[in-house]
Amino acid sequence: MPTSSLRYRTFREKAMKGLFFLSAAFSLLALGAIIAYLFASGIPFIAKVGFFSFFFSTTWAPLATIPQYGVFAMVLTTLYVTALSVAIGASIGLLAAICLFRFVPSRFVTPLRWLIDLLAGIPSVIYGLFGLIVIVPFIRDYVSTNGMGYGILAASLVLSIMILPTMVSVSYDALKAVSPLYYEGALALGASREEATFKIVLPAAKSGIFAGLVLSSGRALGETMAVIMVIGGSPQLPVSLTESVRTLTANIAMGASELTSDALSALVATGVVLFVFALILNLSFSFLRGKESGHV
Amino acid sequence: MRKKIAKFALTLGFIGILAACGAKSFDSSKSISVTTREDGSGTKSAFMELIGLKGQSDVSNVVVATGTAAVMQEVAGNYYALAYDSLGYVTSDVKKLEVDGVEATTANIKSGTYAISRPLSVIYKAAPVSSSALDASYLTFLKSSDAQTIISNNGYVSLTDAATAYTANGSLSGTIEVSGSTSLQPLMILLAAQYEASQAHVTVEVSGGGTGTGYTNAENGVSAFGMISAEFDATKAPDCVSSIVAKDGIAVIVNPSNPLTSVSKTELKNIYDNTESDATKIKTWSQLMSA
């Protein structure tokens, strides 16, 4: 009896080990499959169109009589939208984190953080709806000079709200990780509370805050649904903040269920470009995080 | 004290801004906010083809609305929007414009006087459908007088005259798959419901995806019937044949606050044409109204 029980236990152990291994292998396999698919069908298409005309032509017209596949305008729009939304969202987020960290009475911090985190749980389509119904008409009627509410400004405002929770919680944790001795030491040397926070604690939390910036950029770069609803969607060069333009993500989502053959491959190729951007952001995030943990 | 006054003034100012949001009237000197559908949409390709811009890329600064509901929402909410949509989808939240002096009505589409109309069809592989009693019966139903009543009662145009009533076949059971054009989808759902009511053991699954999906699904046998909302293009599905279910007009729509009542096909072409030179381009509403 004891031997069979032992045998059962070793068997169970092995089975579970196998299960864990399979699960780990599955996630790697999924990653590998997506990358393989993207590159296997995207790269040959880019090569066919020509690397230069794919990246630097500004005309995207996959269904025109003479199809043209230039993503430059959309790459530029994506970069503008990401930069502007991170500039707005991250500044507000960082100041909010500092406020929570230093100037809000501690019994309010937990409920406030909970509320801010709640923003992260709102589905992106709801942000899009809010943008479409509130932000776009407001910009069209009161801000825009050309009567267009859609565009980079609307998308950046919506995205800046979406990246707030990421920015606040990452920066708050980074500030929290700075030894309180820094702050107290600064006060002891005669610095005011503001000086101690902004000139001593903030620089010490720098790499954590940068990590927050990179994470926020990733969110802004990859967001699709909310952006589609407020960006307008015309694949043209962005020259104004209130003008119908199109990001890379919007380009893929708008055409994915309708386009076929070459036009569909063009979307996959757009996906490759987006993937490379996301990869760069992720690598810089891991780099920053590595630096941070080595530092403290 | 001073702080309190400042706060009060700020609140008043904010309320003022909010109140101003409600009251604005149509200003014809504003530019036309040209709205279109996404690439691959059957309504878009039909509209562009019908106004003479087949295969051209979009005019600059166009707003791309993904789906017919998004078009309705955009036009209902934007005073300066100009858009087009299937007549069957146009609600009372927007205003239809006459095209070349002809109103977009069922009668005008059937008679062919309204310029912007197109066929809505199902496509299928002839052999498997005629050999399956189930699929063949659905095709018969689509041509029956029961189907024609639903078609004309819902704003579409029936082309089958002198149709006979559908007689149910009690021995049939199973599932019929229909997918494709979102322009035909709402009508197909109504037709399918009527068919299911007479054929108790049959389920008809109607899904969307667009005309492109309709072609690929019918060609690859994913669904027995594909729905398309443009003239049948045999090169996209060489193994399939098509059968017209109904005709659909594409209405040109504006916001109800817009005083404009009529537009010409030439003006539409000018507005949606990306090759039109800057000097002759129609940009504002007043240009359309003075014409």
Interface residues (C-beta under 8 A of the other chain):
Chain A: T59 W60 A61 P62 L63 A64 T65 Q68 L132 I133 P137 F138 R140 D141 Y142 N146 G147 M148 G149 Y150 I228 G232 G233 S234 P235 Q236 E243 S244 R246 A253 M254 G255 S257 E258 L259 T260 A263
Chain B: I17 C21 K24 K30 S31 S33 E38 D39 G40 S41 S45 K54 G55 Q56 S57 D58 S60 N61 V62 V63 V64 A65 T66 Q73 G77 N78 Y80 G209 G210 T211 G212 T213 Y215 T216 K236
